Amino acid sequence: MRSFLLIPLLFLLAGCVSAHPRSYVAGKVSSPPLIDGRLDDEAWSKAPWTEEFIDIEGEAKPRPRFRTRAKMTWDDEHFYVAAWMAEPHVWGSLTARDSIIYNDNDFEVFIDPDGDSHDYYELEVNALNTQFDLMLTRPYRCGGTYDIGWDIEGLQTAVAVEGTLNDPSDRDEAWTMEIAIPWASLASHANRPVPPEDGDHWWVNFSRVQWRHELEEGRYRRIPDTREDNWVWSKQDAIDMHRPQYWGRVQFSTAAPGTVQYVPGDDEHARTRLRRIHAAAEAWRGEHGQWPTSMEDLEGLWEPVDDPSLSPPILEAGDDGLVVRFEQDVDGGVRSWQLGPLCLLQAR
């Protein structure tokens, strides 16, 4: 539910440009992992780790204090996620389902199956294995709303602690998590085959919320008036997880885990262009109080994508917000791209 809109104006004016989102190949397993929080199943043995998590705003910020990594795999029934989080003091306080779990330390999963930035899913779990899941119509800054009443039917999660939970008298090593998300629970708004077909790409990201703590009467509690750390797999360039265009790209493969290399989709350059233009336009609006009216307004604020298959972008500002359009030559045909209004990403 959190939404922090921090326009990265100085980031853009300094000439820095966000790199491609991170990518991962999720191989298919014949025997699913046992969802007990321990990552000792054969299903995980060949699945590669993601890169270590970084600060949500990117490499310019300090490295996270504790390491975090994740793995992914799947079968015909479920999408599986595993996470390993170094942690000297594992604690949690929230026990009611659909509590605002990020008020504790937590691990979060975000999924946008078709990458259009609309109708995406969020799941949060704390060290007590308390779940919070919701579906969002679109990002908050684009007028989106959320549905906490929506549940991932058949969701399985489990947590294991390398140490002791809620015991400040000792030092812990880490906590681990396993998640099994039924494909059937995502089908209603996926707008694409579920389960995925071989080679399909979905937009996925992970976040770890970490609070600094103190002891009060022998119990852990958050230090008042102190911001949380937000550590993610694929950086967001802002303290805002609700920017699906920055999420990582997961390629689903019917081959065994660890045997296939990632192959970028033919939409990578088009999406990168839209992401960069949108970030520059948000920076412009932050400085001028209105959307830019043409691409000329953004000259020097974004790095163009060198791809001759993309036509020059056209930018318009309407009553509902920003609209960017261009075309892409693909396999002898033409694909039309549009971002906006209301942050909707469409390809036809």
C-alpha positions in Angstrom: 0.0 0.0 0.0 2.9 2.4 0.6 3.4 5.1 -2.0 6.2 7.6 -1.8 6.4 9.8 -4.9 10.0 11.1 -4.9 10.7 12.7 -8.3 14.3 11.9 -9.2 15.0 15.3 -10.8 18.6 15.7 -9.7 19.2 12.0 -10.7 18.0 12.9 -14.2 19.7 16.3 -14.5 23.0 14.8 -13.5 22.8 12.6 -16.6 22.2 9.3 -14.8 19.9 6.9 -16.5 18.3 3.8 -15.1 19.7 0.6 -16.5 17.5 -2.3 -17.6 15.6 -4.0 -14.9 17.2 -7.1 -13.6 16.2 -10.5 -15.2 15.9 -14.1 -14.1 15.1 -17.4 -15.7 12.6 -19.5 -13.7 13.1 -23.2 -14.7 10.3 -25.7 -14.3 10.5 -28.5 -11.7 8.9 -31.9 -11.8 8.7 -32.3 -8.0 7.6 -29.2 -6.1 9.3 -28.0 -2.9 7.7 -28.7 0.5 6.6 -25.3 1.7 8.1 -25.4 5.2 10.4 -22.4 5.0 13.6 -24.4 4.6 15.4 -24.2 1.4 16.8 -27.7 1.4 14.4 -29.2 -1.2 15.8 -30.7 -4.5 13.5 -28.2 -6.3 15.8 -25.4 -5.1 19.2 -27.1 -5.5 19.7 -26.1 -9.1 17.7 -22.8 -9.1 20.1 -19.9 -9.2 20.0 -17.1 -6.7 19.1 -13.6 -7.8 21.6 -10.9 -7.5 21.8 -9.5 -3.9 19.2 -7.0 -3.1 20.1 -3.3 -3.3 18.6 -0.1 -2.0 15.3 0.8 -3.6 16.7 4.0 -5.0 19.7 2.2 -6.6 23.4 1.9 -6.3 24.0 5.5 -5.4 22.6 4.8 -2.0 24.5 2.8 0.7 24.5 -1.0 0.4 22.0 -2.8 2.5 23.2 -3.6 6.0 22.1 -7.3 5.6 22.2 -9.6 2.6 19.1 -10.7 0.8 18.7 -13.1 -2.1 15.8 -15.0 -3.7 15.1 -17.9 -6.0 12.2 -18.8 -8.3 10.8 -21.9 -9.9 7.4 -23.2 -11.1 5.3 -26.1 -12.2 1.8 -26.5 -13.7 0.1 -25.6 -10.4 2.2 -22.9 -8.7 4.8 -20.1 -8.9 7.4 -20.7 -6.2 9.5 -18.1 -4.5 12.3 -18.6 -1.9 14.1 -15.9 0.0 17.1 -15.9 2.3 17.6 -12.9 4.6 20.6 -12.4 6.8 19.3 -11.0 10.1 21.0 -10.8 13.6 17.7 -10.2 15.3 14.6 -11.9 13.8 11.4 -10.5 15.2 7.8 -9.8 14.4 4.7 -8.6 16.1 1.7 -8.7 13.7 -0.4 -11.9 13.7 -3.7 -10.9 12.1 -4.0 -11.7 8.4 -4.1 -8.6 6.2 -2.5 -6.5 8.9 -0.3 -3.8 7.4 2.6 -6.1 7.4 5.3 -3.6 6.4 5.0 -2.2 9.9 7.1 -5.2 10.8 10.2 -6.4 9.0 8.9 -8.3 6.0 9.4 -9.8 2.5 7.2 -8.7 -0.3 6.4 -10.0 -3.8 5.0 -7.9 -6.6 3.6 -9.5 -9.9 2.4 -7.8 -13.1 1.8 -10.7 -15.5 1.4 -8.7 -18.7 3.6 -5.7 -17.8 0.9 -3.0 -18.5 1.2 -1.5 -15.0 -2.5 -2.2 -14.3 -4.1 -5.0 -12.3 -1.1 -6.2 -10.4 -0.6 -8.2 -7.3 1.2 -7.6 -4.0 2.0 -10.1 -1.2 3.8 -9.3 2.1 4.8 -11.8 4.8 6.6 -11.2 8.1 8.8 -13.5 10.3 5.6 -14.8 12.1 4.4 -16.0 8.7 1.5 -13.5 8.8 0.2 -12.8 5.3 -1.1 -9.6 3.6 -2.2 -9.8 0.0 -4.0 -7.3 -2.3 -4.7 -6.5 -5.9 -4.1 -3.0 -7.3 -5.8 -1.4 -10.3 -2.8 0.8 -11.1 -0.1 2.7 -9.3 -1.3 5.1 -6.6 0.3 8.2 -8.3 -1.9 7.3 -11.4 -5.1 7.3 -9.4 -5.0 3.6 -8.5 -7.0 1.9 -5.9 -6.4 -1.3 -4.0 -8.5 -4.3 -2.9 -7.4 -5.8 0.4 -10.4 -8.1 0.4 -9.0 -9.9 -2.6 -7.0 -13.0 -1.5 -4.6 -15.3 -3.3 -6.7 -18.4 -3.0 -4.7 -21.5 -2.0 -1.6 -19.4 -1.1 1.1 -21.2 0.9 3.8 -19.5 2.8 6.2 -20.7 5.5 9.1 -19.2 7.5 12.2 -20.8 9.1 14.6 -19.0 11.4 18.3 -19.7 11.7 18.3 -18.7 15.4 15.4 -17.8 17.6 12.3 -15.7 16.9 11.6 -12.7 19.2 14.4 -13.6 21.6 16.7 -10.6 22.1 19.1 -12.5 24.4 20.9 -14.1 21.5 22.2 -13.3 18.0 20.5 -14.9 14.9 21.9 -15.7 11.5 19.0 -15.4 9.1 15.4 -16.2 8.3 14.2 -18.0 5.2 10.8 -18.0 3.4 9.1 -20.2 0.9 6.0 -19.1 -1.1 3.7 -21.1 -3.4 1.3 -18.9 -5.4 -1.4 -20.9 -7.4 -1.5 -19.9 -11.0 -5.3 -20.2 -10.8 -5.4 -17.3 -8.3 -3.7 -15.0 -10.8 -5.6 -15.9 -13.9 -8.5 -13.5 -13.6 -6.4 -10.4 -14.4 -3.3 -11.9 -16.0 -4.4 -11.1 -19.6 -2.2 -13.9 -20.8 -1.7 -17.6 -20.6 -1.7 -19.0 -17.0 0.4 -20.9 -16.2 3.0 -19.2 -18.5 4.1 -20.7 -21.7 7.7 -21.5 -22.4 9.6 -18.3 -22.9 7.0 -15.9 -21.5 8.2 -12.9 -19.6 6.4 -11.5 -16.5 7.2 -8.4 -14.5 8.1 -9.3 -10.9 9.9 -7.6 -8.0 10.8 -8.3 -4.4 11.2 -5.9 -1.5 12.5 -6.4 2.0 11.4 -3.8 4.5 13.8 -3.5 7.5 13.2 -1.3 10.5 15.8 -0.3 13.1 14.8 -1.6 16.5 15.3 -1.1 20.2 14.3 -3.0 23.2 11.4 -2.1 25.5 10.8 -4.3 28.5 12.7 -7.1 26.8 10.7 -6.9 23.6 11.7 -5.6 20.1 10.1 -2.5 18.8 10.7 0.0 16.0 12.7 3.1 16.9 10.2 5.9 16.7 10.6 8.6 14.1 13.1 6.5 12.1 12.5 5.6 8.4 12.6 2.0 7.3 15.2 0.6 4.9 13.8 -0.7 1.6 15.9 -3.3 -0.1 14.8 -4.7 -3.5 15.9 -7.1 -6.2 15.4 -4.6 -9.1 15.8 -1.0 -8.2 13.0 1.5 -8.5 15.0 4.8 -8.7 12.5 6.2 -6.0 11.1 5.1 -2.7 8.0 3.7 -4.4 7.5 0.0 -5.1 4.4 0.9 -7.2 6.4 1.6 -10.4 5.9 -1.7 -12.2 8.0 -0.5 -15.2 11.1 -0.9 -13.0 10.3 -4.4 -11.8 12.5 -7.3 -12.9 11.7 -9.4 -15.9 11.2 -13.2 -15.1 11.4 -15.5 -18.1 9.6 -18.8 -17.6 11.2 -21.9 -19.1 10.0 -25.4 -19.3 13.6 -26.6 -19.0 15.1 -27.5 -15.7 16.3 -24.7 -13.4 19.7 -23.4 -14.1 19.9 -24.7 -17.7 18.7 -21.8 -19.8 20.1 -18.3 -20.3 17.9 -15.3 -20.3 16.7 -14.0 -23.7 15.5 -10.4 -23.8 12.1 -10.0 -25.4 11.6 -7.9 -28.5 9.9 -5.3 -26.4 12.8 -4.5 -24.2 14.0 -1.4 -26.0 10.5 0.0 -26.4 9.8 -0.5 -22.7 13.1 1.1 -21.8 12.3 4.1 -23.9 8.9 4.6 -22.3 10.3 4.2 -18.8 13.0 6.8 -19.5 10.5 9.3 -21.1 8.0 8.8 -18.2 10.7 9.4 -15.6 11.9 12.6 -17.4 8.3 13.8 -17.7 7.6 13.3 -14.0 10.8 15.3 -13.3 9.6 18.1 -15.6 6.2 18.2 -13.9 7.9 18.3 -10.5 9.8 21.4 -11.5 7.2 23.2 -13.6 4.0 22.1 -12.0 2.5 20.6 -15.2 3.2 17.9 -17.8 5.5 18.7 -20.7 3.6 19.3 -23.9 6.2 17.9 -26.4 9.4 15.9 -26.6 11.3 19.1 -27.0 10.5 20.0 -23.4 12.4 16.9 -22.3 15.5 17.4 -24.4 18.6 16.6 -22.4 16.6 15.0 -19.6 16.6 11.4 -20.9 18.9 9.1 -22.8 17.3 8.0 -26.1 17.3 4.3 -27.0 19.4 3.5 -30.0 17.0 1.2 -32.0 16.1 1.9 -35.6 13.0 -0.2 -35.3 11.4 2.5 -33.1 9.8 5.5 -34.7 10.3 9.0 -33.1 8.1 9.3 -30.0 5.2 11.7 -29.8 4.2 13.2 -26.5 0.9 14.8 -25.6 -0.5 16.1 -22.3 -4.2 15.7 -21.9 -6.8 16.1 -19.1 -6.1 12.6 -17.9 -2.3 12.9 -17.9 0.6 12.2 -20.1 0.4 10.2 -23.3 3.5 9.0 -25.3 3.1 7.1 -28.6 5.4 5.5 -31.1 5.6 2.5 -33.4 8.0 -0.5 -33.6 8.8 -2.6 -36.7 8.6 -6.3 -35.7 8.9 -9.3 -37.9 7.6 -7.5 -41.0 4.7 -5.9 -39.1 4.2 -2.9 -36.9 3.5 -2.8 -33.2 2.0 0.4 -31.7 3.1 1.5 -28.2 1.3 3.9 -25.9 1.9 5.0 -22.4 -0.9 6.8 -20.7 -3.3 8.2 -19.9 -3.2 7.1 -16.2 0.1 5.2 -16.6 -1.4 2.5 -18.7 1.1 0.8 -21.0 -0.4 -0.7 -24.1 1.1 -2.5 -27.1 -0.9 -3.5 -30.2 
